[in-house]
Structure formats: structure tokens, C-alpha cells
Amino acid sequence: MRRERPGLRSLLSPLAGALLAAGCNVGPNFARPDPKVPSQWVATAVAPGAERASKARDDAEPVAQWWLQFNDATLQSLIERAVGANLDLKIAVQRVEEARAERDVTGSQAWPHLSVGAGYSRQRLSETTPTGALFSSVGQLPLPGGQHVRVPLTYNQFQVDADASWEIDLFGRVRRAVEAANAQVQVSMEDEHAVQLTLLSDVAQSYIQLRGAQRRLATALENVATLTELLELTRQRRDAGLTTDEDVSRSAAQLSSTRADLPAYDLQITDSINRLSALLGREPDALRGELSAATPIPAVPDSVAVGVPAQLARRRPDIREAEASLHAATAQIGVATADLFPRLVLSGQGGLQSQGLNQLAEWASRFGSFGPSFQLPIFDRGRWKTVHLQSVRAQESALAYQSTVLKALHEVANALAAFSADQVRRMELDHAVGESRDALALARERYQSGVANFIDVLDAERSLQLNESAQIDAVTATSVDLVALYRALGGGWDPLPEEKSS
């Protein structure tokens, strides 16, 4: 029968118990917050005529690729290229990779650490130290036969060794740290989604504003042509003695005033093209050739799906990011709490050591050590204060989450109100432009018949220009409002894989 070594059982028994207990996580577990939101969006009261406006429907989820609702191939192409070329979005993607790398570094603490080494040294013992003096005196002792024992003070040492250590995560310090790191990865991913959402809306709004500026320029050029003909007609009537030089001067002044607006529209066009070029990671004016030809302002669809407020928290990246930040802060409380509990580290060292290189591989050259180390903090005020610090940060993150949800609700409500109001304004201006055109035609007929004076014609022309300009602004604003609404609703990015599967 083999004799059991004393002390082995006493070493392995507490170690096995510690390993069995290594599944305990201290600190609070994260619970997904349930934000308080209204059951439905508040209907916005608008003026008569809203029945012909685009309807906001809460019986369907907003579409992810909302820009397709505008039915504009150029806009779709710009957005697709911007997603692949925008530098800010690329930076956000790299931040996600950075967060994942940091998580992997944190997770490596749960694995054993192993290192190997090899070395050579030439050593000499000092004769003035106890060890050196002992070896020196032994070498002077005579043996039978008159021989002496030689104990050299100078010798070679060759060594090949390996060191290993493993912290047993008894109270979940490492697991909580990995949980916090995973939450930080989620924060980075939601930040990427937010950057993408901002990019998509900026591209769409800049494109719509470009088409609006081109429409204003085209309308202004039409007005210039009309006023030029009117000026020529006025001069002919003056030469025929049917009107005065004052009417000619007034007509020329109106023409010059309209021409003065042309550079402003050109500037708006250039500014929009340059903004789009920057969003696509291109140099200024790079898209001039592609976008210089004017096309209609993208029109809004007949209906817009907005969903219900309860779905907003799972759709908007900033709310999801705030939730992930709260998760990370909650996990950090567990990390700080685990620091108050004992730590158990298993460590060992072993290898081969000899004075001669030819003896290094011999079994007698082996050496080693193995054993657990146990560390229990008795008094460390800083660790207790760290727990309080992380608790305060978690409370701050909870308040930030509530603030983010409240801000999102207001943004959607304001976007819905603006979208509704600008549609009514656009429809009223459509009517105003039609009436102004009829008034101008009537004023010209009366002027040519000598019934009305020239001031009536100029007033009618000026009123038409103002209404046409306001109409273009309203059409542009309505489409821009829809982009802002989609942005407030959090559309425009792909959901996470687990959400796709669910």
C-alpha cells in the first residue's frame, strides 16, 4: 500500500472548496430600465386643410431605410456612398474595435498567466558573507590521507524555468469587470449608430436644401426674364407717350432688386454641394458636376409610420447608449465591492538549474515550488470609498438615462408638430401663389388697357415673387422636417444581431 503524504489532503481540501465557491458575483445585478413614456404621440392641432397633408401613422414601425420614401435615386446614391466613405463614421467604427480590444484585455485576467525563461550567469560568493565564509572554511578542512575538500566560490549557473499564476475569481471581480467592458462595447456600438444616424440625416437635409436653393434660383431667373420683358414694355409705352419715366425707373429698380438675390442663391447651392462633398469624404466642389443639374425637391410620402412611444427606447441609439452606460456603471459597483473580499492566487515555479550546461537536462537538476497565496484586506478606506464612488456614478447614469428618454420624447413631439405645421403652410402658399399669378395677369391687362397704373403691376409682381419664394421655402422645410422626424424616431441603422433574430 502507498503511504499518503501528510499535508496534501489539507492543501487540496480548502483549495477545492475555494474553486467550488468561485461562482459568486458580489454587487448588484443590472436590470434593464423601464422608461415612463406616454401610450401614444399627442396629436397636433393644425389649421383647416390638414386633411390633405401626409399622415403620421402609429400602427406601424418606422422603416429603417427611410430615405427610400423620397423616391430619389440621387439621394439614395449619396447616402450609400456616405456610409462607406465618411471619416467620422470610420472613426466611430474604430472606437468599437478599440472597446472590444479593451474588453479582451480585461477578460484575460480570468486566465492563468504563464511565462518561460532561460538564463546564464557567472557568480562568485563573497568570503565576507556567512555563506561564502562557510564554503571557504570547509575548503581548508583536512580529510584523512591529507586531502582537502574543494568548495569553489566562483561558479557558472544555467537555468531554464517556467512561472505560472492564476487568480481564482472567488467573488466575481474579474467577471464584473468583463461585464462592464462588454457594456462599454455596447456604448461604442450605439455611438457608431448615432454617428450613422446623424450622417444619414445630414446628407438628406443638405441634399434637400440644395434642391430648394436650385429651385429658388430657377424661379428668380424666371422672374428676371419676366421683369426684363416688363421693363422693355414700359420703355415702349414711355416712348409712345403712354407712361412716364417714373414707371420706367420703378420697373428697372424691381429688376435690379430681383437680380441682387441671384448671388445669394448661388452661394446656397455652393454651400450645400460642399457640405455633401465633406460628408462623403471628398474635397470641396467635388460633386458639382453630379449635382449641378436642378431636379425637383424630394416630396414627402402620403403617410409616415412613427410607431408608439414605447418603441422609442429600443430604437434610438442615444437611449440605448445611455442604457449601456448604466449597465457598465452598475457592473463597476460589483468590481469595487469584490475588492473588499479576499483574493486567492495559485502560483508555481519550476525548471532546471545546474552549474554545467551538459548537466542541465538531468533529472537531478530540477527545482520547483507550488502553492496558493491568500490576501485579505483588513483596513483600506480607499476601497470602501471606491464602492461609494461607483454607486454615485451609477445613480448619475440612471438620471442621464431618464434625461435622454425625456429629450427624445420632446424631439419627436416637436418634429411631428413642425412636419404638420409646415405642410399646412405649404398648402396655403400653393393657394396664395395661384391667386398671385391671377392677380398679376389681371393687373397687366388693366395696365395695358390704361385702366390701372404701373404701381399696381409692380405690386402684383412683387407679391407673386414673395409668395413663390415662401412656397419653395415651405416645400423644402416640409421635406427637411420629415428627415428630422425620422432622425428623432431613431431610424437609419441596422439592429443588433440578437434583435434581428428576435
KELUMPA-744421 format. One record per residue (C-alpha): x, y, z. Coordinates in Angstrom, 1 decimal. Example, Ala and Ser with C-alpha at 12.3 -4.5 7.8 and 13.67 -1.06 7.14 Angstrom:
SITE       x       y       z
SITE    12.3    -4.5     7.8
SITE    13.7    -1.1     7.1
//
This chain:
SITE       x       y       z
SITE     0.0     0.0     0.0
SITE     1.2     3.5    -0.8
SITE     1.6     5.8     2.1
SITE    -0.4     9.1     1.6
SITE     1.8    12.1     2.0
SITE     0.8    14.2     5.1
SITE    -0.4    17.7     4.3
SITE    -1.5    17.0     0.7
SITE    -5.1    16.5     1.7
SITE    -5.0    19.5     4.0
SITE    -3.8    21.6     1.0
SITE    -6.3    20.3    -1.6
SITE    -9.4    20.3     0.6
SITE    -9.6    24.1     1.1
SITE    -8.4    24.7    -2.5
SITE   -11.3    22.5    -3.8
SITE   -13.7    24.4    -1.7
SITE   -12.5    27.7    -3.0
SITE   -12.8    26.6    -6.6
SITE   -16.4    25.4    -5.9
SITE   -17.2    28.8    -4.4
SITE   -15.7    30.7    -7.4
SITE   -19.1    31.3    -9.0
SITE   -20.2    34.1    -6.6
SITE   -20.7    37.6    -8.0
SITE   -21.0    40.3    -5.5
SITE   -22.6    43.7    -6.3
SITE   -26.0    44.5    -7.8
SITE   -27.2    42.7   -10.9
SITE   -28.2    45.0   -13.8
SITE   -31.9    45.3   -14.6
SITE   -33.0    46.9   -17.8
SITE   -34.8    50.2   -17.0
SITE   -38.4    50.6   -18.0
SITE   -38.8    54.2   -19.0
SITE   -42.1    56.1   -18.4
SITE   -43.5    57.2   -21.8
SITE   -47.0    58.1   -23.0
SITE   -49.1    55.5   -24.6
SITE   -49.3    57.4   -27.9
SITE   -48.0    60.6   -29.5
SITE   -50.0    63.7   -28.8
SITE   -52.0    64.8   -31.9
SITE   -51.0    68.3   -33.0
SITE   -53.9    70.7   -33.8
SITE   -53.4    72.4   -37.1
SITE   -55.3    74.8   -39.4
SITE   -58.0    73.6   -41.8
SITE   -56.5    71.8   -44.8
SITE   -54.6    69.3   -42.8
SITE   -56.7    66.5   -44.1
SITE   -54.7    66.7   -47.3
SITE   -51.4    66.5   -45.5
SITE   -49.2    63.5   -45.1
SITE   -50.4    61.4   -42.1
SITE   -48.3    60.2   -39.2
SITE   -49.4    56.6   -38.5
SITE   -48.7    54.9   -35.2
SITE   -49.9    51.5   -36.3
SITE   -46.6    50.6   -37.9
SITE   -42.9    50.8   -37.1
SITE   -40.8    53.4   -38.9
SITE   -38.8    52.0   -41.8
SITE   -35.1    51.6   -41.3
SITE   -34.2    52.9   -44.8
SITE   -36.4    55.9   -44.6
SITE   -34.6    57.8   -47.3
SITE   -36.2    55.5   -49.9
SITE   -39.5    57.1   -49.0
SITE   -38.4    60.2   -51.0
SITE   -38.1    58.1   -54.3
SITE   -34.9    60.0   -55.3
SITE   -32.2    57.9   -56.9
SITE   -29.5    60.5   -56.4
SITE   -30.3    60.9   -52.7
SITE   -30.1    57.1   -52.3
SITE   -26.7    57.0   -54.1
SITE   -25.3    59.8   -51.9
SITE   -26.4    58.1   -48.7
SITE   -24.9    54.7   -49.7
SITE   -21.6    56.3   -50.6
SITE   -21.5    58.4   -47.4
SITE   -21.9    55.3   -45.3
SITE   -18.8    53.8   -46.9
SITE   -16.7    56.9   -47.1
SITE   -17.5    59.3   -44.2
SITE   -14.5    59.8   -42.0
SITE   -16.4    60.4   -38.7
SITE   -18.2    57.1   -39.2
SITE   -14.9    55.3   -39.8
SITE   -13.6    56.8   -36.6
SITE   -16.7    55.5   -34.7
SITE   -16.1    52.0   -36.2
SITE   -12.5    52.1   -34.9
SITE   -13.8    53.1   -31.5
SITE   -15.9    49.9   -31.4
SITE   -12.8    47.9   -32.2
SITE   -10.9    49.7   -29.5
SITE   -13.6    48.9   -27.0
SITE   -13.6    45.2   -28.0
SITE    -9.8    45.1   -27.6
SITE   -10.1    46.6   -24.1
SITE   -12.7    44.0   -23.2
SITE   -10.4    41.3   -24.3
SITE    -7.6    42.7   -22.2
SITE    -9.9    42.8   -19.2
SITE   -11.1    39.2   -19.9
SITE    -7.5    38.0   -19.9
SITE    -7.4    38.4   -16.1
SITE    -9.6    35.3   -15.8
SITE    -6.9    33.1   -17.5
SITE    -3.7    31.7   -16.0
SITE    -0.6    33.6   -16.7
SITE     2.4    31.6   -17.8
SITE     5.9    32.7   -18.7
SITE     9.1    30.8   -19.5
SITE    12.7    31.9   -19.4
SITE    16.3    30.8   -19.7
SITE    19.4    32.4   -18.4
SITE    23.1    32.0   -17.7
SITE    25.2    33.8   -15.0
SITE    28.7    33.7   -13.7
SITE    28.6    34.1    -9.9
SITE    31.1    34.4    -7.1
SITE    30.3    34.2    -3.4
SITE    31.8    36.8    -1.1
SITE    34.1    35.4     1.5
SITE    32.9    38.1     4.0
SITE    29.3    36.8     4.0
SITE    28.2    33.8     6.1
SITE    27.7    31.5     3.1
SITE    31.0    32.5     1.4
SITE    32.9    32.2     4.7
SITE    31.4    28.8     5.4
SITE    32.4    27.5     1.9
SITE    35.9    28.9     2.3
SITE    36.4    27.3     5.7
SITE    35.2    23.9     4.5
SITE    37.8    24.0     1.8
SITE    40.5    24.3     4.4
SITE    39.5    21.3     6.5
SITE    41.9    18.3     6.0
SITE    40.5    14.9     5.3
SITE    42.1    11.5     6.0
SITE    45.0    11.0     3.7
SITE    46.0    14.7     3.7
SITE    43.5    15.7     1.1
SITE    41.3    18.8     1.2
SITE    37.7    19.4     0.1
SITE    37.5    22.0    -2.6
SITE    34.4    24.2    -2.5
SITE    34.7    26.9    -5.3
SITE    33.4    30.3    -4.6
SITE    33.1    31.1    -8.3
SITE    30.8    29.0   -10.5
SITE    28.5    29.0   -13.5
SITE    24.7    28.7   -13.3
SITE    22.5    27.7   -16.2
SITE    18.7    27.8   -15.7
SITE    15.5    27.1   -17.7
SITE    12.3    27.9   -15.8
SITE     8.6    28.5   -16.1
SITE     6.4    30.6   -13.9
SITE     2.6    30.4   -13.7
SITE    -0.1    32.2   -11.7
SITE    -3.9    32.1   -11.7
SITE    -6.2    34.3    -9.7
SITE    -9.3    32.3    -8.7
SITE   -12.2    34.8    -9.2
SITE   -13.9    33.9    -5.9
SITE   -16.2    36.9    -5.7
SITE   -16.6    37.8    -9.3
SITE   -14.2    40.8    -9.5
SITE   -13.0    39.8   -13.0
SITE   -16.4    38.7   -14.1
SITE   -17.9    42.0   -13.2
SITE   -15.1    43.8   -14.9
SITE   -15.7    41.8   -18.1
SITE   -19.4    42.6   -17.7
SITE   -18.6    46.3   -17.5
SITE   -16.3    46.0   -20.5
SITE   -19.0    44.3   -22.6
SITE   -21.3    47.2   -21.7
SITE   -18.7    49.7   -22.8
SITE   -18.5    47.8   -26.2
SITE   -22.2    48.3   -26.4
SITE   -21.8    52.0   -25.7
SITE   -19.3    52.3   -28.5
SITE   -21.6    50.4   -30.9
SITE   -24.5    52.7   -30.1
SITE   -22.3    55.7   -30.6
SITE   -21.5    54.3   -34.0
SITE   -25.2    54.0   -34.7
SITE   -25.7    57.6   -33.6
SITE   -23.0    58.9   -35.8
SITE   -24.5    56.9   -38.7
SITE   -28.0    58.3   -38.0
SITE   -26.6    61.9   -37.9
SITE   -24.7    61.3   -41.1
SITE   -27.8    60.0   -43.0
SITE   -29.9    62.9   -41.8
SITE   -27.2    65.5   -42.6
SITE   -26.8    64.1   -46.2
SITE   -30.6    64.1   -46.7
SITE   -31.1    67.6   -45.3
SITE   -28.2    69.0   -47.3
SITE   -29.5    67.4   -50.5
SITE   -33.0    68.7   -49.9
SITE   -31.6    72.2   -49.2
SITE   -29.6    72.0   -52.4
SITE   -32.6    71.2   -54.5
SITE   -34.5    74.0   -52.7
SITE   -31.8    76.6   -53.5
SITE   -31.7    75.4   -57.1
SITE   -35.5    75.8   -57.3
SITE   -35.2    79.4   -55.8
SITE   -32.5    80.2   -58.4
SITE   -34.6    78.9   -61.3
SITE   -37.7    80.9   -60.1
SITE   -35.6    84.0   -59.6
SITE   -34.2    83.7   -63.2
SITE   -37.8    83.3   -64.5
SITE   -38.7    86.5   -62.6
SITE   -35.7    88.3   -64.0
SITE   -36.8    87.3   -67.6
SITE   -40.4    88.5   -66.8
SITE   -39.2    91.8   -65.3
SITE   -36.9    92.3   -68.3
SITE   -39.9    92.0   -70.7
SITE   -41.9    94.3   -68.4
SITE   -39.1    96.9   -68.4
SITE   -38.9    96.8   -72.2
SITE   -42.7    97.1   -72.5
SITE   -42.6   100.1   -70.1
SITE   -40.0   101.8   -72.2
SITE   -42.0   101.3   -75.4
SITE   -45.1   102.8   -73.7
SITE   -43.0   105.7   -72.5
SITE   -41.6   106.3   -76.0
SITE   -45.2   106.3   -77.2
SITE   -46.2   108.8   -74.5
SITE   -48.4   106.3   -72.7
SITE   -46.4   106.3   -69.5
SITE   -43.7   108.3   -67.7
SITE   -40.0   107.9   -66.9
SITE   -41.0   107.3   -63.3
SITE   -42.7   104.0   -64.3
SITE   -39.5   103.0   -66.2
SITE   -37.4   103.7   -63.2
SITE   -39.7   101.7   -60.9
SITE   -39.5    98.8   -63.3
SITE   -35.7    98.9   -63.6
SITE   -35.4    99.1   -59.8
SITE   -37.6    96.0   -59.4
SITE   -35.5    94.1   -62.0
SITE   -32.2    95.1   -60.2
SITE   -33.7    94.0   -56.8
SITE   -34.5    90.6   -58.2
SITE   -31.1    90.2   -59.8
SITE   -29.5    91.1   -56.4
SITE   -30.9    87.8   -55.0
SITE   -29.1    85.6   -57.6
SITE   -25.7    85.6   -55.9
SITE   -27.3    84.5   -52.6
SITE   -28.9    81.5   -54.3
SITE   -25.6    80.6   -55.9
SITE   -23.9    80.7   -52.6
SITE   -26.6    78.4   -51.0
SITE   -26.0    76.0   -53.9
SITE   -22.2    76.0   -53.4
SITE   -22.5    75.6   -49.7
SITE   -24.8    72.6   -50.0
SITE   -22.6    70.9   -52.5
SITE   -19.6    71.5   -50.3
SITE   -21.4    70.1   -47.3
SITE   -22.3    67.0   -49.3
SITE   -18.7    66.6   -50.5
SITE   -17.4    66.8   -46.9
SITE   -20.0    64.2   -45.7
SITE   -18.8    61.9   -48.5
SITE   -15.1    62.4   -47.6
SITE   -14.4    64.4   -50.8
SITE   -12.7    67.7   -51.5
SITE   -14.7    70.9   -51.9
SITE   -16.8    71.2   -55.1
SITE   -16.1    67.5   -55.9
SITE   -19.8    66.8   -56.5
SITE   -20.5    69.9   -58.6
SITE   -20.7    68.0   -61.9
SITE   -23.0    65.4   -60.5
SITE   -25.4    67.8   -58.7
SITE   -25.3    71.0   -60.8
SITE   -28.4    69.9   -62.8
SITE   -31.5    71.0   -60.9
SITE   -34.1    68.4   -60.1
SITE   -37.4    68.6   -58.1
SITE   -37.3    68.9   -54.3
SITE   -37.9    65.4   -52.9
SITE   -41.5    65.1   -51.9
SITE   -42.9    63.6   -48.7
SITE   -44.9    60.4   -48.9
SITE   -48.7    60.3   -48.3
SITE   -48.2    58.7   -44.9
SITE   -45.4    58.3   -42.4
SITE   -45.1    55.4   -39.9
SITE   -44.0    56.7   -36.5
SITE   -44.8    53.8   -34.2
SITE   -45.7    54.3   -30.5
SITE   -43.5    56.0   -27.8
SITE   -42.9    52.6   -26.0
SITE   -40.8    51.5   -29.0
SITE   -38.6    54.6   -29.0
SITE   -36.3    53.3   -26.2
SITE   -35.3    50.3   -28.2
SITE   -34.8    52.2   -31.5
SITE   -32.9    55.4   -30.7
SITE   -29.1    54.9   -30.4
SITE   -28.7    57.6   -27.7
SITE   -31.2    55.9   -25.4
SITE   -29.6    52.5   -26.0
SITE   -26.2    54.1   -25.3
SITE   -27.4    55.6   -22.1
SITE   -28.8    52.2   -21.0
SITE   -25.4    50.5   -21.8
SITE   -23.6    53.2   -19.8
SITE   -25.9    52.5   -16.8
SITE   -25.1    48.8   -17.2
SITE   -21.4    49.5   -17.2
SITE   -21.7    51.7   -14.1
SITE   -23.7    49.0   -12.3
SITE   -21.1    46.4   -13.0
SITE   -18.4    48.7   -11.7
SITE   -20.1    48.6    -8.3
SITE   -19.5    44.8    -8.3
SITE   -15.9    45.3    -9.2
SITE   -15.4    47.7    -6.4
SITE   -17.3    45.5    -3.9
SITE   -15.3    42.5    -4.9
SITE   -12.1    44.4    -4.0
SITE   -13.3    44.3    -0.3
SITE   -13.2    40.5    -0.3
SITE   -10.2    38.1    -0.2
SITE    -8.2    37.1    -3.2
SITE    -6.8    33.7    -3.9
SITE    -3.9    33.2    -6.3
SITE    -2.4    29.9    -7.3
SITE     1.3    30.3    -8.3
SITE     4.0    27.9    -9.2
SITE     7.6    27.9   -10.5
SITE     9.7    25.1   -11.8
SITE    12.6    24.4   -14.1
SITE    16.1    23.0   -14.5
SITE    19.2    24.5   -12.9
SITE    22.9    23.4   -12.9
SITE    26.4    24.6   -12.9
SITE    27.2    23.0   -16.2
SITE    25.3    23.1   -19.5
SITE    25.8    19.3   -20.0
SITE    24.1    18.6   -16.7
SITE    21.0    20.9   -17.3
SITE    18.9    18.1   -18.8
SITE    19.5    15.7   -15.9
SITE    16.6    14.8   -13.7
SITE    18.6    15.8   -10.6
SITE    18.7    19.4   -11.9
SITE    15.0    20.0   -11.4
SITE    13.6    22.5    -8.9
SITE    10.2    23.9    -8.3
SITE     7.6    25.3    -5.9
SITE     3.8    25.5    -5.9
SITE     1.2    26.9    -3.5
SITE    -1.7    29.3    -3.0
SITE    -1.5    32.8    -1.7
SITE    -4.4    34.3     0.2
SITE    -4.8    38.1     0.6
SITE    -7.5    39.6     2.8
SITE    -7.8    43.4     3.1
SITE    -8.3    44.3     6.7
SITE    -8.4    48.1     6.6
SITE    -8.3    50.1     3.3
SITE   -10.5    53.1     3.4
SITE    -9.9    53.8    -0.2
SITE   -11.6    50.6    -1.3
SITE   -14.7    51.4     0.7
SITE   -14.8    54.9    -0.8
SITE   -14.5    53.4    -4.3
SITE   -17.7    51.4    -3.7
SITE   -19.5    54.7    -2.8
SITE   -17.9    56.4    -5.8
SITE   -19.2    53.8    -8.2
SITE   -22.6    53.9    -6.6
SITE   -22.8    57.6    -7.2
SITE   -21.8    57.2   -10.8
SITE   -24.5    54.6   -11.3
SITE   -27.1    56.9    -9.9
SITE   -25.8    59.6   -12.2
SITE   -26.1    57.2   -15.2
SITE   -29.6    56.4   -14.2
SITE   -30.6    60.1   -14.2
SITE   -28.8    60.6   -17.5
SITE   -30.9    57.7   -19.0
SITE   -34.1    59.4   -17.8
SITE   -33.0    62.7   -19.2
SITE   -32.1    61.1   -22.6
SITE   -35.5    59.5   -22.8
SITE   -37.3    62.7   -22.0
SITE   -35.2    64.6   -24.5
SITE   -36.1    62.0   -27.2
SITE   -39.8    62.3   -26.4
SITE   -39.7    66.1   -26.8
SITE   -37.7    65.9   -30.1
SITE   -40.3    63.5   -31.6
SITE   -43.2    65.7   -30.5
SITE   -41.6    68.8   -31.8
SITE   -40.7    67.1   -35.1
SITE   -44.3    65.9   -35.5
SITE   -45.6    69.4   -34.8
SITE   -43.2    71.0   -37.3
SITE   -43.9    68.5   -40.0
SITE   -47.7    69.0   -39.6
SITE   -47.5    72.8   -39.4
SITE   -45.2    73.2   -42.4
SITE   -47.5    71.1   -44.6
SITE   -50.4    73.3   -43.8
SITE   -48.3    76.4   -44.5
SITE   -47.2    74.8   -47.9
SITE   -50.8    74.2   -48.9
SITE   -51.8    77.7   -48.0
SITE   -48.9    79.1   -50.0
SITE   -49.8    76.9   -53.0
SITE   -53.2    78.7   -53.0
SITE   -51.5    82.1   -52.5
SITE   -49.2    81.6   -55.5
SITE   -52.2    80.7   -57.7
SITE   -54.1    83.7   -56.7
SITE   -51.0    86.0   -57.1
SITE   -50.5    84.8   -60.7
SITE   -54.1    85.5   -61.5
SITE   -53.8    89.0   -59.9
SITE   -50.6    89.7   -61.9
SITE   -52.2    88.7   -65.2
SITE   -55.2    90.9   -64.4
SITE   -53.1    93.9   -63.4
SITE   -51.1    93.7   -66.7
SITE   -54.3    93.6   -68.7
SITE   -55.7    96.6   -66.9
SITE   -52.4    98.4   -67.3
SITE   -52.1    97.8   -71.0
SITE   -55.8    98.9   -71.3
SITE   -54.9   102.1   -69.5
SITE   -57.4   101.3   -66.7
SITE   -54.7   100.7   -64.0
SITE   -51.4   102.4   -63.2
SITE   -48.0   100.8   -63.3
SITE   -47.7   100.6   -59.5
SITE   -50.5    98.0   -59.5
SITE   -48.4    95.8   -61.8
SITE   -45.3    96.1   -59.7
SITE   -47.2    95.3   -56.5
SITE   -48.7    92.3   -58.1
SITE   -45.3    91.2   -59.4
SITE   -43.7    91.7   -56.0
SITE   -46.4    89.8   -54.3
SITE   -46.0    86.9   -56.6
SITE   -42.3    86.7   -56.1
SITE   -42.7    86.8   -52.3
SITE   -45.3    84.0   -52.3
SITE   -43.3    81.9   -54.7
SITE   -40.2    82.2   -52.5
SITE   -42.2    81.4   -49.4
SITE   -43.8    78.4   -51.2
SITE   -40.3    77.0   -52.1
SITE   -39.2    77.5   -48.5
SITE   -42.3    75.7   -47.3
SITE   -41.8    72.7   -49.6
SITE   -38.1    72.5   -48.6
SITE   -39.0    72.8   -44.9
SITE   -41.6    70.1   -45.1
SITE   -39.1    67.6   -46.6
SITE   -36.4    68.7   -44.1
SITE   -39.0    68.3   -41.3
SITE   -39.6    64.7   -42.3
SITE   -35.9    64.0   -42.2
SITE   -35.7    65.5   -38.7
SITE   -38.7    63.3   -37.7
SITE   -37.0    60.1   -39.0
SITE   -33.9    61.2   -37.1
SITE   -35.9    61.8   -33.9
SITE   -37.5    58.4   -34.2
SITE   -34.1    56.8   -34.4
SITE   -34.3    55.2   -37.9
SITE   -31.5    54.6   -40.3
SITE   -29.2    51.9   -38.8
SITE   -29.4    48.1   -38.7
SITE   -30.4    46.5   -35.4
SITE   -28.1    44.3   -33.4
SITE   -27.8    40.6   -34.4
SITE   -29.7    39.4   -31.3
SITE   -32.5    41.8   -32.2
SITE   -32.7    40.6   -35.7
SITE   -33.1    37.0   -34.5
SITE   -35.8    38.0   -32.1
//
